[in-house]
Amino acid sequence: MPKSPKDYERNVFINCPFDDDYRSLLRPLVFTILHMGFKPRIALERADSAENRIDKIVELIQSCRFGIHDLSRCIAATAGEHYRLNMPLELGIDYACRRFKRGMKSKRILILEHTKHQTKPALSDLAGCDTEHHSGHPETLIQVVRDWLVQEANENSLPAARIFADFLDFMADTDAELLSLGWPREHIDKMKLHELMKKMTKWIAWNTV
């Protein structure tokens, strides 16, 4: 168990692709978790080159009661492209912690796909598991994650439509602020996630009740 049980109860591990194409989903995903009063935990939050990556992933997973695993990009998109195995591996680690590690039976897992049953041919062991799909739409992703946290954490929350509207307002406000400070457009678009999360936290504290 983590040092602080309170942190464990509010931590949400995010397992997803980190490439540019997924940025349009990762940002609203993180914003939704913060908006609902939870703390996103993701490998991108630390950049220590001397740190073993798999050890970091295991540590993060063990620190989180909740795990969101997006398998929507596991399938190769073009001929010759390798099947992406990192996301299924991390899902397996999270499930193993829930199944076998003392004190972690309360772990909750959300498996996301692009379309329903997308991963079934490759991961037939998931056939008996409930999954959700987002079709690549940020608004749908916010709805799915919001509803899941409300159900599994017994949380009260604003409706997904309000969270989505707040996310759009945050992005517009941040864009205007950074442009006024002289940030180049390409740097704004590729701002590191840990820096953007700090801005999200501050914006939510000032603009939501």
CORKAFEN-V789039 format. One record per helix or strand. SS is the DSSP state (alpha for helix, beta for strand). FROM is the first residue (numbers start at 1). TO is the last residue. Records with the same first field share a line. If there is no record, write none. Layout:
SS=FROM-TO, FROM-TO
This chain:
alpha=5-10, 20-35, 43-45, 53-62, 86-100, 124-128, 138-152, 160-180, 185-189, 193-207
beta=11-15, 39-41, 66-70, 108-113, 132-133
